[in-house]
C-alpha cells in the first residue's frame, strides 16, 4: 500500500503536477505529506487552526501523532518485511536447487547418467532464471526498501510533527 502510493507520487506526481516540489523546503514537504496522506487524512482550516479529519471525523493532533508514530510506522515496517521476505524466498530456492544438483558417479549406468544429466540441465536453467531475476530485481527491491525506509523515518518526533502541522497550516492559509 505505502510503496504503491509513494511510487505513484514520485513517478506520476513529482514528474507531473507536483514536479516543482523540492523537499528541502518546509512548504513543499507539507504539500508532499498532504498528498501522501490524502487517502487517509484530510487537512483543512477551521478559522486559523488546522483541522485533521479521518473518515470525515475530526481528530486531535495527538491522535494524528499516535497514528503517525505507531500505526503508519508499523504498516511501513511490515511492508518492508514482506519485500525482504519475498527476495529471501527466491534466494532460498536458489540455494536449495544448487544443493540438489545430482552428482554423476563413475559407477552410474548410461540410463542413470542420462537421467542425471537431464536433471542437471533442467536445474541449471532454473538456476539461471532465478539468478537473472535476483540480478534484475535486486536493485529495484533495494530502491523500494529505501523509499519505504525514508518515508518511515521522516518526522520522528513530536516536535517535527508539530512543525509539519504548522507548515501545513501555512500552506492551507495561503494556497490559491
Secondary structure, 3 states (H helix, E strand, C coil): CHHHHHHHHHHHHCCCCCCCCCCCCHHHHHHHHHHHCCCCEEEEEECCEEEEEECCEEECHHHHHHHHHHHHHHHHHHHHHHHHHHHHHHHHHHHHHHHCCCCCCCCCCHHHHHHHHHHHHHHHHHHHHHHHHHHHHHHHHHHHHHHHHHHHHCCCCHHHHHHHHHHHHHHHHHCC
